[in-house]
Amino acid sequence: MSEEELPEARFEHLVMQLYTQAAIALGEMPSPVDGATEISLPRARFSIDLLGILEAKTRGTLEESESEMLTQALQHLRMAWVRRSHDGA
C-alpha cells in the first residue's frame, strides 16, 4: 500500500493495531512478518495495558461504537491473556 493509498487515521485503526499486536503475542494470530505463531505474555500484556490506558484516558469522550469496540477488544484480550497465563505459556 503506497502512502497515497493509506486510509484516514481513525480511532478504530489505533484500537485494531494494538489488538492485533496483542493477539499475535498471545499466539492467536500468526506473525505477518514470518507467519510464525509464538506466545509472549509480556508483549501481550504491554499491548493490553496500552489499550487500558486508552480506555481510561478517553472515557466519556468516545462515540458509542468506538467505546463498544474498545471494551470488547479489552474483554477478549484480557480473557485470552488469563487463559494463556494459566496454560503455562
C-alpha positions as CSV (number, residue, x, y, z in Angstrom):
1,M,0.0,0.0,0.0
2,S,1.5,3.3,-1.0
3,E,1.3,6.5,1.1
4,E,-1.4,7.8,-1.3
5,E,-3.5,4.7,-0.5
6,L,-3.3,4.9,3.3
7,P,-6.7,5.1,5.0
8,E,-7.7,8.1,7.1
9,A,-6.3,7.8,10.6
10,R,-9.1,6.8,12.9
11,F,-9.6,5.7,16.5
12,E,-10.7,2.3,15.3
13,H,-7.4,1.8,13.4
14,L,-5.4,2.5,16.6
15,V,-7.5,0.0,18.6
16,M,-7.2,-2.6,15.9
17,Q,-3.4,-2.1,15.6
18,L,-2.9,-2.6,19.4
19,Y,-5.5,-5.5,19.4
20,T,-3.6,-7.2,16.6
21,Q,-0.2,-6.8,18.3
22,A,-1.7,-8.4,21.5
23,A,-3.4,-11.2,19.6
24,I,-0.1,-12.1,17.8
25,A,1.7,-12.1,21.1
26,L,-1.0,-14.4,22.6
27,G,-0.5,-16.8,19.7
28,E,-4.0,-16.2,18.4
29,M,-2.7,-15.0,15.1
30,P,0.5,-15.7,13.1
31,S,3.1,-13.0,12.7
32,P,2.5,-11.1,9.4
33,V,6.3,-10.9,9.1
34,D,7.2,-14.6,9.0
35,G,3.9,-16.5,9.6
36,A,5.2,-17.9,12.9
37,T,3.0,-18.3,15.9
38,E,4.6,-17.8,19.2
39,I,3.5,-16.6,22.6
40,S,4.9,-13.7,24.6
41,L,2.8,-12.9,27.6
42,P,4.9,-9.7,28.4
43,R,4.4,-8.3,24.9
44,A,0.7,-9.2,25.0
45,R,0.4,-7.5,28.5
46,F,2.1,-4.4,27.2
47,S,-0.4,-4.0,24.3
48,I,-3.4,-4.8,26.6
49,D,-2.1,-2.2,29.1
50,L,-1.9,0.4,26.3
51,L,-5.5,-0.3,25.4
52,G,-6.4,0.0,29.0
53,I,-4.7,3.4,29.2
54,L,-6.5,4.5,26.0
55,E,-9.8,3.4,27.6
56,A,-9.2,5.3,30.8
57,K,-8.0,8.5,29.1
58,T,-10.9,8.6,26.6
59,R,-13.7,7.6,28.9
60,G,-16.8,9.7,28.2
61,T,-15.4,11.2,25.0
62,L,-15.8,8.4,22.5
63,E,-18.7,7.7,20.2
64,E,-20.7,4.7,21.3
65,S,-19.4,2.4,18.6
66,E,-15.8,3.4,19.5
67,S,-16.4,2.7,23.1
68,E,-18.0,-0.7,22.4
69,M,-15.2,-1.7,20.1
70,L,-12.5,-0.8,22.7
71,T,-14.5,-2.5,25.5
72,Q,-15.0,-5.7,23.5
73,A,-11.3,-5.8,22.4
74,L,-10.1,-5.4,26.0
75,Q,-12.5,-8.1,27.3
76,H,-11.4,-10.6,24.7
77,L,-7.7,-9.9,25.1
78,R,-7.8,-9.9,28.9
79,M,-9.6,-13.3,28.9
80,A,-7.2,-14.7,26.4
81,W,-4.3,-13.5,28.5
82,V,-5.7,-15.2,31.6
83,R,-6.2,-18.4,29.7
84,R,-2.6,-18.3,28.3
85,S,-1.1,-17.5,31.6
86,H,-2.8,-20.5,33.2
87,D,-1.7,-22.7,30.3
88,G,1.9,-22.1,31.4
89,A,2.9,-20.3,28.3
